[in-house]
């Protein structure tokens, strides 16, 4: 279908269009024309993604500035879905005789894209990252020139021999397409995607590549101001912003950090004995105020700075942490202080200013050197040319915590919890961000147009206030229904006439739990399709499912439906969802039940 919106020719890859889709595209164009931000809410299942892509791609191709689209989504399946929609759209434009040069790519973690036969077998993403750096770091590649026994990554080495501008042909590449192309050409798919970002018309990746400063500094720092940024499924974007600047430290983290400090100390002594000039050169550079991140390749970077770009200090690192041995002693003293603070018997909440004052009184550690901890640790790791950096992950967290707590005085709170529950001691130090606008502020300031969109942005006017921005367009659209396909049913009593409710006072009453379970069993018998049962929280869900199991309700449900349950692990839940869909749409005589929390229900727009 081809139509125009205010003179803009739009190609829509389907024969029909809903009124809300046309209205959505019209308002989106208004925001693009005004070069301002917008908040758009359209119900899930109404073709929001294809509408958005159709309008923005048409806008890109019609105007000479060719504004790049940065499309951010929450999960890998959602990224794949958006890439698939983009492929359909571009194929349709070609079928209509539109001749254009267009490149669309997706980007995800090394773990999802790695082709190396050994590294790709690792289970944890941080281990994959560390093993990858062991094969691609600049000092490793330099050593290989003199030592043939040093192992390198063939995929990365082949990629490095080619000009980034000539790596990919026009087209839309899904994550699987990148892996297939990488196998054919012996290219690393992860670094291939990273290299072609400057040349792509559309880039689809996770929220964290823009909102988490530790990742954004490496991946998204070269994006231009006129990019169009879209946050899809953005109803929980405030949580993502808060999590990107929050850190939890536990006693095992501190113990692992202490072990890492001991390893670093041994390595420093070893380098001093064999190549003391290396440490002297680093000291000279730090005196001159040169940032390690500017001199190192991104493959070498152990950790990017956890604070936002505007809050980085570009001056020289303080003198008391310039020497490697002094910095190690500084970190050791800081870790011991945190361990001491964790020996409490009650919950403590305090501001960063109060924490820093207490720290200075007890240890004489000032705030300024703390602000440089992550930067100084990155420089030291690079100078020592360490491998297996996953072993230093806990120390990375401590250094990031030190930098954050010394950088931000407002909008954050430190909470010390001594017990996991009423009896089990498991102290945790939460450095909690309380203001979502802090993390997303650089995005709104940097890019001309940021689109916040989802199926559930209610109340709509809350998001601009929560994220501190002024939208030029703020609209919500209703769903067009061709038939009555919703039948709300409110059940107030069970089969034994006991009142049922999810109120906190009665939610764990055995009679209420049994009646909810019996309702589930009865629906499982009569509903021919899939069923979704959702709960307000993980804790409540786990409690009720456990009680249902003890009552034999799950065994009775098993006779009629397969049961899938959401877990806090995103990979497990994605697999459960995929299996649920497979059962519902493939086996016509076998349906299933999905038990999950309300947050996941909303996120996926099921």
C-alpha positions as CSV (number, residue, x, y, z in Angstrom):
1,X,0.0,0.0,0.0
2,X,1.3,3.5,-0.9
3,X,-0.1,6.7,0.5
4,X,1.1,10.2,1.5
5,X,1.2,11.9,4.8
6,X,1.7,15.7,4.5
7,X,3.4,15.2,1.1
8,X,5.6,12.3,2.4
9,X,5.2,9.1,0.3
10,X,4.9,6.2,2.6
11,X,5.1,2.5,1.6
12,X,3.2,0.2,4.0
13,X,3.9,-3.5,3.4
14,X,0.3,-4.7,4.0
15,X,-3.0,-4.3,2.1
16,X,-4.9,-2.6,4.8
17,X,-4.1,-0.1,7.5
18,X,-5.9,0.6,10.8
19,X,-7.1,4.1,11.5
20,X,-4.9,4.2,14.6
21,X,-1.8,3.2,12.5
22,X,-2.4,6.2,10.2
23,X,-2.9,8.6,13.1
24,X,0.3,7.1,14.8
25,X,2.4,7.8,11.7
26,X,0.9,11.3,11.2
27,X,1.8,12.3,14.8
28,X,5.2,10.7,14.5
29,X,5.9,12.8,11.4
30,X,4.9,15.9,13.3
31,X,7.6,15.2,15.9
32,X,10.2,14.5,13.2
33,X,9.4,17.8,11.4
34,X,9.6,19.7,14.7
35,X,12.8,17.9,15.6
36,X,11.4,17.3,19.0
37,X,10.6,14.4,21.4
38,X,7.3,12.5,21.6
39,X,5.3,10.0,23.7
40,X,3.0,7.7,21.7
41,X,0.9,5.0,23.2
42,X,-0.8,2.4,20.9
43,X,-2.2,-0.9,22.1
44,X,-0.1,-4.0,21.5
45,X,-1.1,-6.1,18.5
46,X,-2.1,-3.1,16.4
47,X,1.0,-3.0,14.2
48,X,3.0,-0.3,16.1
49,X,6.4,-1.6,15.0
50,X,5.7,-1.8,11.3
51,X,3.9,1.6,11.4
52,X,6.9,3.2,13.1
53,X,9.4,1.7,10.7
54,X,7.4,2.5,7.6
55,X,7.1,6.2,8.5
56,X,10.7,6.7,9.6
57,X,12.3,4.8,6.6
58,X,10.1,6.8,4.3
59,X,11.3,10.0,6.0
60,X,14.9,8.9,5.8
61,X,14.8,8.1,2.1
62,X,12.7,11.2,1.2
63,X,14.9,13.9,2.7
64,X,18.5,14.6,1.9
65,X,19.9,14.5,5.5
66,X,19.2,10.8,5.8
67,X,18.7,10.8,9.6
68,X,19.9,7.5,11.1
69,X,17.3,5.5,13.1
70,X,18.5,4.0,16.4
71,X,15.8,1.6,17.4
72,X,16.1,0.3,21.0
73,X,14.2,-2.7,22.4
74,X,14.3,-4.7,25.6
75,X,15.1,-8.3,24.7
76,X,16.8,-10.3,21.9
77,X,13.5,-11.8,20.6
78,X,12.0,-8.3,20.3
79,X,15.2,-7.1,18.4
80,X,14.8,-10.1,16.1
81,X,11.1,-9.3,15.6
82,X,11.9,-5.7,14.7
83,X,14.6,-6.7,12.2
84,X,12.2,-9.2,10.6
85,X,9.6,-6.4,10.2
86,X,12.2,-4.1,8.7
87,X,13.2,-6.9,6.2
88,X,9.6,-7.2,5.1
89,X,9.3,-3.4,4.7
90,X,12.5,-3.1,2.6
91,X,11.6,-6.0,0.4
92,X,8.1,-4.4,-0.2
93,X,9.7,-1.1,-1.1
94,X,11.9,-2.9,-3.7
95,X,8.9,-4.7,-5.1
96,X,7.3,-1.4,-5.7
97,X,10.2,-0.2,-7.8
98,X,11.9,2.0,-5.2
99,X,15.7,2.0,-5.9
100,X,17.7,3.0,-2.8
101,X,20.9,2.2,-0.9
102,X,19.8,0.9,2.5
103,X,21.6,-0.9,5.3
104,X,19.9,-2.2,8.5
105,X,21.6,-4.2,11.2
106,X,21.0,-5.5,14.7
107,X,23.5,-5.7,17.5
108,X,23.6,-7.8,20.6
109,X,26.2,-9.2,23.0
110,X,29.3,-11.2,22.1
111,X,27.6,-14.2,23.7
112,X,24.8,-14.2,21.2
113,X,27.0,-13.6,18.1
114,X,30.4,-15.3,18.8
115,X,31.5,-17.9,16.3
116,X,34.8,-18.9,17.9
117,X,34.7,-22.7,18.6
118,X,35.9,-22.4,22.2
119,X,34.7,-19.0,23.3
120,X,31.2,-19.5,22.0
121,X,30.8,-22.5,24.3
122,X,31.0,-20.5,27.5
123,X,27.8,-20.2,29.4
124,X,28.2,-16.7,31.0
125,X,28.3,-13.5,29.0
126,X,31.1,-11.9,31.1
127,X,33.3,-15.0,30.6
128,X,32.7,-14.7,26.8
129,X,33.7,-11.1,26.9
130,X,36.8,-11.9,28.9
131,X,37.9,-14.8,26.6
132,X,37.2,-12.6,23.6
133,X,39.5,-9.9,24.9
134,X,42.2,-12.5,25.5
135,X,42.2,-13.1,21.8
136,X,41.7,-9.6,20.4
137,X,43.5,-7.2,22.8
138,X,46.2,-5.1,21.1
139,X,49.0,-6.4,23.3
140,X,48.0,-10.0,22.6
141,X,48.1,-9.3,18.8
142,X,51.5,-7.5,19.2
143,X,52.9,-10.6,21.0
144,X,51.7,-12.9,18.3
145,X,54.1,-11.2,15.9
146,X,57.1,-12.5,17.8
147,X,55.5,-15.7,19.3
148,X,53.6,-18.0,16.9
149,X,52.2,-19.9,19.9
150,X,50.0,-16.9,21.0
151,X,46.4,-17.8,20.1
152,X,44.4,-15.2,18.1
153,X,40.8,-15.1,16.8
154,X,40.8,-15.9,13.1
155,X,37.4,-14.3,12.6
156,X,38.6,-11.0,14.2
157,X,41.9,-11.0,12.3
158,X,40.2,-11.5,8.9
159,X,37.8,-8.6,9.7
160,X,40.6,-6.3,10.6
161,X,42.1,-6.7,7.1
162,X,39.0,-5.1,5.4
163,X,37.8,-1.6,5.1
164,X,34.7,-1.0,7.4
165,X,33.0,0.8,4.5
166,X,33.1,-2.4,2.3
167,X,32.2,-5.0,4.9
168,X,28.4,-5.4,4.2
169,X,26.3,-5.1,1.1
170,X,23.0,-3.2,1.2
171,X,20.2,-5.0,2.9
172,X,18.7,-5.8,6.3
173,X,20.7,-8.3,8.4
174,X,19.1,-10.1,11.4
175,X,21.3,-11.5,14.1
176,X,21.2,-14.9,12.5
177,X,22.1,-13.3,9.1
178,X,25.2,-11.8,10.7
179,X,26.3,-15.1,12.1
180,X,25.7,-16.8,8.7
181,X,27.6,-14.0,6.9
182,X,30.4,-14.2,9.4
183,X,30.8,-18.0,8.9
184,X,30.9,-17.5,5.1
185,X,33.5,-14.6,5.1
186,X,35.3,-15.7,8.3
187,X,34.3,-12.4,10.0
188,X,33.5,-11.8,13.6
189,X,29.7,-10.9,13.6
190,X,30.0,-8.9,16.8
191,X,32.8,-6.6,15.7
192,X,31.3,-6.6,12.1
193,X,28.1,-5.0,13.5
194,X,30.1,-2.6,15.6
195,X,32.2,-1.5,12.6
196,X,29.3,-0.8,10.3
197,X,27.2,1.2,12.7
198,X,28.4,4.5,11.2
199,X,27.3,3.4,7.7
200,X,23.9,1.9,8.6
201,X,20.6,3.6,8.0
202,X,18.9,1.6,10.8
203,X,20.5,0.2,13.9
204,X,18.5,-2.0,16.3
205,X,19.9,-2.9,19.7
206,X,19.2,-3.0,23.4
207,X,18.3,-0.1,25.6
208,X,21.6,-0.5,27.5
209,X,23.7,0.5,24.5
210,X,22.3,4.1,25.0
211,X,21.3,4.3,28.6
212,X,24.1,2.5,30.4
213,X,27.1,4.8,30.4
214,X,29.5,1.8,30.8
215,X,28.3,0.4,27.4
216,X,27.2,3.6,25.6
217,X,30.8,5.0,25.8
218,X,32.0,2.0,23.8
219,X,29.2,1.5,21.3
220,X,27.2,4.7,20.8
221,X,29.7,7.5,21.3
222,X,30.0,8.4,17.6
223,X,26.3,8.7,16.8
224,X,25.4,12.1,15.4
225,X,22.9,14.6,16.9
226,X,20.3,14.3,14.1
227,X,19.7,10.6,14.8
228,X,16.1,9.5,15.4
229,X,16.1,7.4,18.7
230,X,13.2,5.1,19.4
231,X,12.6,3.4,22.7
232,X,10.0,0.7,22.0
233,X,8.1,-1.2,24.7
234,X,9.2,1.7,26.9
235,X,6.6,1.3,29.7
236,X,9.5,0.2,32.1
237,X,12.1,2.6,30.7
238,X,12.4,4.3,34.1
239,X,13.5,1.0,35.7
240,X,16.1,0.5,33.0
241,X,17.4,4.0,33.7
242,X,17.5,3.4,37.4
243,X,19.3,0.1,37.1
244,X,21.9,1.5,34.8
245,X,23.2,3.7,37.6
246,X,22.6,1.4,40.5
247,X,25.0,-1.1,42.0
248,X,24.6,-3.8,44.7
249,X,27.7,-5.0,46.6
250,X,27.6,-8.2,48.7
251,X,30.2,-9.8,51.0
252,X,31.2,-12.3,48.3
253,X,31.9,-9.4,46.0
254,X,34.2,-7.8,48.5
255,X,36.0,-11.0,49.2
256,X,36.5,-11.6,45.5
257,X,37.7,-8.0,45.2
258,X,40.3,-8.5,47.9
259,X,41.6,-11.6,46.0
260,X,41.8,-9.5,42.8
261,X,43.8,-6.8,44.7
262,X,46.2,-9.5,45.8
263,X,46.6,-10.7,42.2
264,X,47.2,-7.2,41.0
265,X,49.8,-6.6,43.7
266,X,51.7,-9.7,42.6
267,X,51.5,-8.7,38.9
268,X,52.8,-5.2,39.7
269,X,55.8,-6.7,41.6
270,X,56.4,-9.0,38.6
271,X,56.3,-6.1,36.1
272,X,58.5,-4.0,38.3
273,X,61.2,-6.7,38.2
274,X,61.0,-7.4,34.5
275,X,59.8,-4.1,32.8
276,X,59.7,-1.2,35.2
277,X,59.6,1.3,32.3
278,X,56.0,0.2,31.5
279,X,54.8,1.5,34.9
280,X,56.9,4.6,34.7
281,X,55.4,5.4,31.3
282,X,51.9,5.0,32.7
283,X,52.7,7.3,35.6
284,X,54.0,10.0,33.2
285,X,50.8,9.8,31.1
286,X,48.7,10.1,34.3
287,X,50.7,13.2,35.4
288,X,50.0,14.7,32.0
289,X,46.2,14.0,32.4
290,X,45.8,11.7,29.5
291,X,42.8,9.4,29.8
292,X,43.5,5.7,29.2
293,X,40.2,5.3,27.4
294,X,41.4,7.7,24.6
295,X,44.7,5.8,24.0
296,X,43.3,2.2,24.1
297,X,41.4,0.4,21.5
298,X,37.9,-0.6,22.6
299,X,38.9,-4.3,22.5
300,X,41.4,-3.5,25.3
301,X,38.9,-1.7,27.5
302,X,38.3,-3.6,30.8
303,X,35.6,-1.2,31.9
304,X,34.2,2.0,30.6
305,X,33.5,4.8,33.0
306,X,30.2,4.2,34.9
307,X,29.3,7.9,35.1
308,X,27.5,10.0,32.4
309,X,29.7,11.8,29.8
310,X,28.9,15.3,31.2
311,X,30.1,14.2,34.6
312,X,33.5,12.9,33.6
313,X,36.6,14.6,34.9
314,X,39.2,15.4,32.2
315,X,41.8,16.7,34.6
316,X,44.9,14.7,35.7
317,X,44.4,11.8,38.1
318,X,45.2,12.8,41.7
319,X,48.7,12.2,42.9
320,X,47.9,9.7,45.7
321,X,46.6,7.1,43.2
322,X,48.9,7.6,40.2
323,X,51.5,5.1,41.3
324,X,50.2,1.5,40.8
325,X,51.2,0.4,44.4
326,X,49.6,3.4,45.9
327,X,46.3,2.8,44.0
328,X,46.2,-0.8,45.2
329,X,46.7,0.3,48.8
330,X,44.0,2.9,48.3
331,X,41.5,0.3,47.0
332,X,42.4,-2.2,49.7
333,X,41.6,0.4,52.4
334,X,38.3,1.3,50.7
335,X,37.2,-2.4,50.5
336,X,38.1,-2.9,54.2
337,X,36.0,0.1,55.1
338,X,32.9,-1.3,53.2
339,X,33.4,-4.6,54.9
340,X,33.4,-2.9,58.3
341,X,30.2,-1.0,57.4
342,X,28.5,-4.2,56.5
343,X,28.9,-5.6,60.1
344,X,25.6,-4.2,61.2
345,X,22.4,-5.6,62.7
346,X,19.8,-3.2,61.4
347,X,19.0,-1.5,58.1
348,X,20.8,1.8,57.5
349,X,19.9,4.4,54.8
350,X,22.1,7.4,54.1
351,X,22.9,9.9,51.4
352,X,26.2,9.7,49.4
353,X,27.4,12.9,51.2
354,X,26.9,11.3,54.6
355,X,28.7,8.1,53.4
356,X,31.7,10.1,52.1
357,X,31.9,12.2,55.3
358,X,32.0,9.0,57.4
359,X,34.5,7.5,55.1
360,X,36.8,10.5,55.3
361,X,36.6,10.6,59.1
362,X,37.5,6.9,59.5
363,X,40.0,6.3,56.6
364,X,41.0,9.8,55.5
365,X,40.0,8.9,51.9
366,X,38.8,12.0,50.0
367,X,36.0,12.1,47.4
368,X,38.2,13.3,44.5
369,X,40.4,10.2,44.1
370,X,37.3,8.0,44.5
371,X,35.9,9.7,41.4
372,X,38.9,8.5,39.4
373,X,38.8,4.8,40.6
374,X,37.2,3.2,37.5
375,X,39.4,5.3,35.2
376,X,42.5,4.4,37.1
377,X,41.7,0.7,37.3
378,X,41.2,0.7,33.5
379,X,44.5,2.3,33.0
380,X,46.3,-0.2,35.3
381,X,44.6,-3.2,33.7
382,X,45.8,-2.0,30.3
383,X,49.3,-1.3,31.5
384,X,49.7,-4.8,33.1
385,X,48.2,-6.4,30.0
386,X,46.1,-8.9,32.1
387,X,44.1,-11.7,30.6
388,X,41.0,-13.5,32.0
389,X,39.4,-10.2,33.1
390,X,36.2,-12.0,34.3
391,X,38.2,-12.7,37.4
392,X,38.3,-9.0,38.1
393,X,34.5,-8.4,37.7
394,X,33.9,-7.9,41.4
395,X,36.8,-5.4,41.6
396,X,35.2,-3.6,38.6
397,X,31.9,-3.3,40.6
398,X,33.7,-1.8,43.6
399,X,35.6,0.7,41.5
400,X,32.4,1.7,39.7
401,X,30.6,2.1,43.1
402,X,33.5,4.3,44.3
403,X,33.2,6.5,41.2
404,X,29.5,6.8,41.3
405,X,29.2,7.5,45.0
406,X,31.8,10.3,44.7
407,X,30.2,11.8,41.6
408,X,26.5,12.1,42.4
409,X,25.3,13.8,45.6
410,X,21.6,14.0,44.8
411,X,19.2,11.5,43.4
412,X,20.9,8.6,45.0
413,X,20.6,6.7,48.3
414,X,22.8,4.1,50.0
415,X,20.9,1.3,51.8
416,X,22.7,-1.3,54.0
417,X,20.6,-4.5,54.6
418,X,22.1,-6.9,57.1
419,X,19.8,-9.9,56.5
420,X,18.5,-11.7,53.5
421,X,15.4,-12.6,55.5
422,X,14.6,-12.5,59.2
423,X,17.3,-15.0,60.2
424,X,19.8,-15.5,57.4
425,X,22.7,-12.9,57.6
426,X,23.6,-11.8,54.1
427,X,24.6,-8.1,54.1
428,X,24.0,-6.1,50.9
429,X,25.0,-2.6,50.2
430,X,22.6,-1.0,47.7
431,X,23.7,2.1,45.8
432,X,20.3,3.0,44.5
433,X,19.5,5.6,41.8
434,X,16.1,7.3,42.7
435,X,15.8,9.6,39.7
436,X,15.3,7.9,36.3
437,X,15.9,11.3,34.5
438,X,19.6,11.3,35.4
439,X,20.5,8.4,33.1
440,X,18.4,9.4,30.2
441,X,19.1,13.2,30.3
442,X,22.2,12.9,28.0
443,X,20.0,11.1,25.4
444,X,17.4,13.8,25.3
445,X,20.1,16.5,25.2
446,X,22.2,14.8,22.6
447,X,19.6,13.7,20.0
448,X,17.0,16.0,18.3
449,X,14.2,13.4,18.3
450,X,13.6,10.7,20.9
451,X,10.4,8.6,20.6
452,X,9.0,6.9,23.7
453,X,6.4,4.4,22.6
454,X,4.6,1.3,24.0
455,X,1.3,-0.4,24.3
456,X,0.9,0.7,27.9
457,X,2.1,4.2,28.8
458,X,-0.5,5.0,31.5
459,X,-0.9,7.6,32.7
460,X,0.6,9.2,29.6
461,X,1.5,12.5,31.2
462,X,3.6,10.8,33.9
463,X,6.5,9.8,31.6
464,X,7.6,13.4,30.6
465,X,7.5,14.4,34.3
466,X,9.4,11.2,35.4
467,X,12.0,11.5,32.7
468,X,12.2,15.4,32.8
469,X,11.7,16.2,29.1
470,X,9.2,18.3,27.1
471,X,7.4,16.4,24.3
472,X,6.2,18.2,21.2
473,X,3.6,15.4,20.6
474,X,1.9,13.3,23.3
475,X,-0.9,11.0,22.1
476,X,-2.7,7.8,23.0
477,X,-4.7,5.7,20.4
478,X,-7.5,3.3,20.8
479,X,-7.7,-0.2,19.2
480,X,-10.0,-0.8,16.2
481,X,-11.9,-4.1,16.7
482,X,-13.8,-5.8,13.9
483,X,-15.7,-8.0,16.4
484,X,-16.2,-8.4,20.1
485,X,-13.1,-10.4,21.1
486,X,-12.9,-9.4,24.8
487,X,-15.1,-10.9,27.5
488,X,-14.2,-9.5,30.9
489,X,-15.3,-11.8,33.8
490,X,-14.9,-10.9,37.4
491,X,-15.2,-13.8,39.9
492,X,-15.8,-12.8,43.5
493,X,-16.5,-16.2,45.1
494,X,-15.2,-19.7,44.7
495,X,-17.3,-22.8,44.2
496,X,-17.7,-23.2,48.0
497,X,-18.9,-19.5,48.2
498,X,-15.7,-18.4,50.0
499,X,-14.9,-14.8,49.0
500,X,-11.7,-14.6,46.9
501,X,-9.3,-11.7,46.6
502,X,-5.6,-11.0,46.0
503,X,-5.6,-8.4,48.8
504,X,-2.5,-8.7,51.0
505,X,-4.5,-9.7,54.1
506,X,-6.1,-12.8,52.5
507,X,-3.9,-13.7,49.6
508,X,-2.2,-16.6,51.4
509,X,-5.4,-17.9,53.0
510,X,-5.5,-21.7,52.1
511,X,-9.2,-21.4,51.2
512,X,-8.6,-18.5,48.8
513,X,-5.5,-20.1,47.3
514,X,-7.5,-23.4,46.8
515,X,-10.4,-21.6,45.1
516,X,-8.0,-19.7,42.7
517,X,-6.4,-23.0,41.9
518,X,-9.8,-24.7,41.3
519,X,-10.8,-21.9,38.9
520,X,-7.6,-22.5,37.0
521,X,-8.3,-26.2,36.8
522,X,-11.9,-25.6,35.5
523,X,-10.7,-23.1,32.9
524,X,-8.0,-25.6,31.8
525,X,-10.8,-28.1,31.1
526,X,-13.0,-25.9,29.0
527,X,-10.7,-23.4,27.3
528,X,-9.5,-24.9,23.9
529,X,-6.6,-22.5,23.5
530,X,-3.7,-21.3,25.6
531,X,-4.2,-19.7,29.0
532,X,-2.1,-17.0,30.7
533,X,-2.2,-16.6,34.5
534,X,-0.3,-13.7,35.9
535,X,0.6,-12.4,39.4
536,X,1.6,-9.0,40.8
537,X,5.0,-10.1,41.9
538,X,7.6,-13.0,41.8
539,X,7.3,-13.6,45.5
540,X,3.5,-14.0,45.4
541,X,3.7,-16.2,42.3
542,X,6.3,-18.5,43.9
543,X,4.3,-18.8,47.1
544,X,1.0,-19.6,45.3
545,X,2.5,-22.1,42.9
546,X,4.2,-23.9,45.7
547,X,0.9,-24.1,47.6
548,X,-0.9,-25.3,44.5
549,X,1.7,-28.0,44.1
550,X,1.1,-29.2,47.7
551,X,-2.6,-29.2,47.2
552,X,-2.4,-31.3,44.0
553,X,-3.8,-28.6,41.9
554,X,-0.9,-28.5,39.5
555,X,-1.2,-32.3,39.0
556,X,-4.8,-31.8,38.1
557,X,-4.0,-29.0,35.6
558,X,-1.3,-31.1,34.0
559,X,-4.0,-33.5,32.7
560,X,-5.4,-30.7,30.5
561,X,-2.5,-28.2,29.8
562,X,1.2,-28.1,29.7
563,X,2.5,-25.6,32.3
564,X,5.3,-23.0,31.7
565,X,6.4,-20.7,34.5
566,X,8.3,-17.4,34.3
567,X,11.6,-17.2,36.2
568,X,13.8,-14.2,37.0
569,X,16.3,-15.4,34.4
570,X,15.6,-13.7,31.1
571,X,17.0,-16.5,28.9
572,X,14.9,-19.2,30.7
573,X,11.8,-17.1,30.4
574,X,12.4,-16.4,26.7
575,X,12.7,-20.1,26.1
576,X,9.6,-20.9,28.1
577,X,7.6,-18.3,26.1
578,X,8.9,-19.7,22.8
579,X,7.9,-23.2,23.8
580,X,4.5,-21.9,25.0
581,X,3.9,-20.3,21.5
582,X,5.1,-23.5,19.8
583,X,2.6,-25.6,21.7
584,X,-0.3,-23.1,21.1
585,X,0.3,-22.7,17.4
586,X,1.6,-26.1,16.4
587,X,-0.1,-28.8,18.3
588,X,-3.8,-28.1,17.8
589,X,-4.9,-30.8,20.2
590,X,-2.5,-29.8,22.9
591,X,-2.7,-26.4,24.6
592,X,-0.7,-24.9,27.4
593,X,-0.7,-22.6,30.5
594,X,1.8,-19.8,31.1
595,X,2.2,-18.6,34.7
596,X,4.0,-15.3,35.0
597,X,4.2,-11.9,36.7
598,X,2.2,-8.9,35.6
599,X,5.4,-7.0,34.6
600,X,6.3,-9.7,32.1
601,X,2.7,-9.9,30.8
602,X,2.8,-6.2,30.1
603,X,6.3,-6.1,28.6
604,X,5.5,-8.7,26.0
605,X,2.1,-7.3,25.2
606,X,0.7,-10.9,25.2
